[in-house]
Amino acid sequence: WSKTDVDPLQTSIVVPKNAQLLDFSNGTVANALLSQIDSFLYVGPDSADPSNSGINALIRSNLLNDDGAYEVPVGQFLPNSTLFQGEDVITKTQIIVNSARVYGLDTITLFDPLNPIGPQVLQSSLALKRLDVVADLSIYMSPSTLNTSLVVGNTPPDVENITVSFGMDSIKATVSIFLVVSM
């Protein structure tokens, strides 16, 4: 969104005549609070040491391990850490995520949060130098147990342990939030 996109949004909502809406674009207490948050977390071209200031320092000290990785709590997202489980006429397959890590969360080159671009619109910008995701998986395969199976036999599953990784460079995002607060 840009400043020219804000007006249609603001005029499209129905506001009761006696309602007072919080205006983020003028010198209110909310604006002062947003300004303090912005100055504490800001990272940008004019930062003295972007890799060790603002949001990067906060992320590094609270989320990352000694290797600079965020350990994804896989069990909270996948029941029994199972990514896939299926069976066809040839095989019975299960893929389990043993661990997953995200690197680069502290490589933010731009973080400019909660900038008022309209009376009820806040905009945040984020840019990262690099982001990598690494997952350690176990793949269990055994002959199908279906009645229509093409493979006959009862053998223990074969297990393959693999590591899957991918990365992205120069990630940039801008998000605008239309936030109406009645006072």
Secondary structure, DSSP 8 states (H G I E B T S, - for coil): --HHHHHHHHHHS---TT--B--TTSS-HHHHHHHHHHHHH-BSTT-SSGGGSHHHHHHHHHT--TTSEEE--HHHHSGGGEEEEEE-SSEEEEEEEEEEEEE-TT-EEEEEEEEEEETTEEEEEEEEEEEEEEEEEEEEEEE--STT-SS------EEEEEEEEEEEEEEEEEEEEE---B-
